[in-house]
Amino acid sequence: MAKNVMIAYGSRYGCTEEVSKEIGKTLEAAGITTKIINLGGLKESDIPSIENFDGVLVGSGIKVGKWTNEADLFIDKNKDRFKDTIFGMFACAGFVANDPEKSKDMYVEEKIQKLGLNPDVYDIFGGVFDLSRKSKAGFMDRKIMSIAAKGLEREKGIKIEKKGKNDFRDWNQIKLFTLKFAELVKSK
């Protein structure tokens, strides 16, 4: 019988949504049926029960050090149920480019400890600073991203497109994380 997985995510500007969709494609290619749920704006009754899945991945974008509210609420509501399934977590944050280990500790490991979670896999991926006019981020958020991007350029020598899209995601890292999760789900 085919295994099935839910990817539930919260995304502010689209980065985590794109990562979730790529994870879904990789899982599907590995023979795992995948249901991708954007938690943003959904009523609790619209979200399928995690008991219907062999595995659950929860992802969120990070803004000012915080997960999205919807991802936080989903985790809080289901934290006791995660023990009965293969459970993974991931976050996307622009500051991963500055210090990946510190980012993983601050944005994922601290959340795991604070909530008493025990995910089978977890990771943090680079984010996107979209400074273009086509960005989903509003004017003020682009200004804040611009300041953060200038800091990355100054401190790490990372070339920043001042009016463009700066993508810090490592798609190979994301694929390896996904394949590890797929192995766990298939072995369940």
DOTI-926189 format. One line per field, with one value per residue (C-alpha): residue in three letters; x, y, z; residue number from 0. Coordinates in Angstrom, 3 decimals. Example, Ala and Ser with C-alpha at 12.3 -4.5 7.8 and 13.67 -1.06 7.14 Angstrom:
BEGIN
resn <- c(ALA, SER)
xx <- c(12.300, 13.670)
yy <- c(-4.500, -1.060)
zz <- c(7.800, 7.140)
resi <- c(0, 1)
//
This chain:
BEGIN
resn <- c(MET, ALA, LYS, ASN, VAL, MET, ILE, ALA, TYR, GLY, SER, ARG, TYR, GLY, CYS, THR, GLU, GLU, VAL, SER, LYS, GLU, ILE, GLY, LYS, THR, LEU, GLU, ALA, ALA, GLY, ILE, THR, THR, LYS, ILE, ILE, ASN, LEU, GLY, GLY, LEU, LYS, GLU, SER, ASP, ILE, PRO, SER, ILE, GLU, ASN, PHE, ASP, GLY, VAL, LEU, VAL, GLY, SER, GLY, ILE, LYS, VAL, GLY, LYS, TRP, THR, ASN, GLU, ALA, ASP, LEU, PHE, ILE, ASP, LYS, ASN, LYS, ASP, ARG, PHE, LYS, ASP, THR, ILE, PHE, GLY, MET, PHE, ALA, CYS, ALA, GLY, PHE, VAL, ALA, ASN, ASP, PRO, GLU, LYS, SER, LYS, ASP, MET, TYR, VAL, GLU, GLU, LYS, ILE, GLN, LYS, LEU, GLY, LEU, ASN, PRO, ASP, VAL, TYR, ASP, ILE, PHE, GLY, GLY, VAL, PHE, ASP, LEU, SER, ARG, LYS, SER, LYS, ALA, GLY, PHE, MET, ASP, ARG, LYS, ILE, MET, SER, ILE, ALA, ALA, LYS, GLY, LEU, GLU, ARG, GLU, LYS, GLY, ILE, LYS, ILE, GLU, LYS, LYS, GLY, LYS, ASN, ASP, PHE, ARG, ASP, TRP, ASN, GLN, ILE, LYS, LEU, PHE, THR, LEU, LYS, PHE, ALA, GLU, LEU, VAL, LYS, SER, LYS)
xx <- c(0.000, 1.313, 2.424, 1.002, 2.346, 0.959, 3.112, 1.545, 3.184, 2.883, 4.442, 4.392, 5.964, 6.110, 9.557, 8.287, 5.447, 7.953, 10.058, 6.956, 5.980, 9.510, 9.486, 6.130, 7.537, 10.505, 8.254, 5.923, 8.944, 9.872, 6.419, 4.810, 1.405, 1.597, -1.020, 0.310, -1.644, -1.098, -2.247, -2.718, -6.333, -7.715, -10.275, -9.307, -12.115, -10.509, -7.263, -7.214, -6.474, -2.857, -4.066, -4.841, -1.140, 1.973, 4.079, 3.702, 6.107, 5.495, 7.278, 7.321, 8.986, 10.795, 10.164, 11.766, 12.705, 9.147, 7.367, 4.077, 1.084, -0.701, 2.268, 2.609, -1.090, -0.951, 2.036, 0.448, -2.845, -1.150, 1.995, 0.700, -0.383, 3.050, 4.288, 2.190, 3.572, 6.818, 7.189, 9.498, 9.969, 11.665, 11.932, 13.168, 15.091, 17.201, 19.758, 20.754, 23.204, 24.898, 25.161, 23.431, 24.117, 23.033, 19.898, 19.043, 19.495, 17.501, 14.625, 14.140, 15.943, 14.708, 11.128, 11.560, 12.807, 10.251, 7.318, 8.747, 8.674, 10.635, 10.762, 12.314, 13.961, 14.336, 16.363, 16.534, 16.898, 17.969, 15.274, 14.655, 15.106, 12.968, 13.722, 12.040, 8.854, 7.152, 7.836, 4.916, 6.474, 5.130, 7.201, 8.199, 9.056, 11.235, 12.998, 13.690, 14.913, 17.113, 18.799, 19.305, 20.642, 23.134, 24.363, 24.902, 26.766, 28.980, 29.621, 29.768, 30.653, 27.479, 26.548, 23.076, 20.799, 19.527, 16.358, 16.108, 15.405, 18.121, 17.581, 19.645, 17.985, 20.168, 17.947, 20.315, 20.091, 16.295, 16.325, 18.577, 16.328, 13.289, 14.866, 15.785, 12.162, 10.948, 13.132, 11.632, 8.079, 8.685, 10.173, 7.136)
yy <- c(0.000, 3.442, 5.654, 9.138, 12.329, 15.726, 18.808, 21.614, 25.005, 28.693, 31.119, 34.896, 35.734, 32.410, 30.997, 28.267, 27.525, 26.887, 24.679, 22.724, 22.122, 20.951, 18.594, 17.298, 16.607, 14.744, 12.633, 11.851, 10.791, 8.451, 6.845, 8.626, 10.259, 13.847, 16.347, 19.903, 22.203, 25.966, 26.669, 30.362, 31.429, 27.921, 27.053, 24.221, 22.121, 22.448, 20.801, 16.995, 15.001, 13.893, 10.411, 9.918, 10.170, 8.023, 11.129, 14.839, 17.642, 21.105, 24.108, 27.832, 30.956, 33.018, 36.725, 38.679, 35.366, 33.998, 31.125, 31.953, 31.973, 29.276, 26.859, 27.560, 26.857, 23.653, 22.373, 23.317, 21.598, 18.401, 18.106, 15.083, 13.353, 13.699, 10.850, 8.407, 9.291, 10.081, 13.777, 16.373, 20.122, 22.725, 26.472, 28.931, 32.007, 34.580, 34.661, 31.056, 32.542, 34.346, 31.480, 28.169, 26.444, 29.407, 29.774, 26.088, 26.380, 29.617, 28.888, 25.123, 23.510, 26.101, 25.553, 21.788, 22.154, 24.783, 22.663, 19.308, 17.939, 14.971, 15.226, 12.385, 14.929, 18.689, 21.320, 24.953, 26.179, 29.484, 31.977, 34.611, 38.357, 39.569, 43.269, 43.621, 45.583, 42.279, 40.978, 39.722, 41.647, 45.121, 48.292, 48.279, 44.575, 45.085, 47.932, 45.653, 42.894, 45.423, 46.402, 42.732, 41.986, 44.852, 43.321, 39.970, 41.692, 43.601, 40.775, 37.738, 39.244, 37.820, 39.689, 41.195, 42.256, 45.526, 45.563, 41.864, 38.473, 37.064, 33.340, 31.633, 28.219, 25.156, 22.865, 19.913, 20.267, 20.323, 17.202, 15.297, 16.258, 15.075, 11.765, 11.098, 11.769, 9.521, 6.651, 6.938, 6.988, 3.975, 1.985, 2.616)
zz <- c(0.000, -0.905, 1.954, 2.278, 3.807, 4.734, 4.288, 6.319, 6.033, 6.750, 4.283, 4.249, 0.899, -0.964, -0.128, 2.206, -0.203, -3.006, -0.709, 0.363, -3.266, -4.127, -1.130, -2.376, -5.861, -4.388, -2.153, -5.079, -7.172, -4.293, -4.537, -1.581, -2.010, -0.797, 0.387, 0.617, 2.922, 3.067, 6.621, 5.903, 6.158, 6.639, 9.264, 11.560, 10.064, 6.592, 7.715, 7.439, 10.582, 10.840, 11.807, 8.096, 7.160, 7.561, 7.989, 8.624, 7.762, 9.195, 7.710, 8.251, 7.077, 9.694, 10.108, 12.943, 14.564, 14.562, 12.854, 11.154, 13.493, 11.522, 11.693, 15.426, 15.997, 13.938, 15.929, 19.244, 18.357, 17.152, 19.292, 21.193, 17.961, 16.321, 18.541, 16.507, 13.070, 11.305, 12.063, 10.577, 10.812, 8.660, 8.467, 5.853, 6.954, 5.159, 7.956, 7.299, 4.794, 7.692, 10.209, 9.378, 12.712, 14.830, 12.688, 13.092, 16.851, 17.200, 14.842, 15.000, 17.933, 20.452, 19.231, 19.575, 23.153, 24.147, 22.945, 24.033, 20.491, 19.200, 15.396, 13.441, 11.126, 11.157, 9.348, 8.377, 4.828, 3.394, 2.596, -0.036, 0.214, -2.676, -3.009, -6.409, -7.000, -7.874, -4.362, -2.264, 0.623, 1.248, 1.070, 4.763, 4.759, 1.674, 3.504, 6.478, 4.137, 2.364, 5.629, 6.540, 3.050, 3.306, 6.565, 4.824, 2.024, 4.449, 6.940, 4.644, 1.281, -0.248, -3.424, -3.059, -5.907, -4.464, -6.592, -7.323, -5.832, -3.553, -3.122, -0.389, -0.604, -1.150, -3.209, -2.780, 1.029, 0.727, -1.471, 0.955, 3.888, 1.921, 0.935, 4.567, 5.555, 2.693, 3.935, 7.411, 6.054, 3.811, 6.692, 8.917)
resi <- c(0, 1, 2, 3, 4, 5, 6, 7, 8, 9, 10, 11, 12, 13, 14, 15, 16, 17, 18, 19, 20, 21, 22, 23, 24, 25, 26, 27, 28, 29, 30, 31, 32, 33, 34, 35, 36, 37, 38, 39, 40, 41, 42, 43, 44, 45, 46, 47, 48, 49, 50, 51, 52, 53, 54, 55, 56, 57, 58, 59, 60, 61, 62, 63, 64, 65, 66, 67, 68, 69, 70, 71, 72, 73, 74, 75, 76, 77, 78, 79, 80, 81, 82, 83, 84, 85, 86, 87, 88, 89, 90, 91, 92, 93, 94, 95, 96, 97, 98, 99, 100, 101, 102, 103, 104, 105, 106, 107, 108, 109, 110, 111, 112, 113, 114, 115, 116, 117, 118, 119, 120, 121, 122, 123, 124, 125, 126, 127, 128, 129, 130, 131, 132, 133, 134, 135, 136, 137, 138, 139, 140, 141, 142, 143, 144, 145, 146, 147, 148, 149, 150, 151, 152, 153, 154, 155, 156, 157, 158, 159, 160, 161, 162, 163, 164, 165, 166, 167, 168, 169, 170, 171, 172, 173, 174, 175, 176, 177, 178, 179, 180, 181, 182, 183, 184, 185, 186, 187)
//
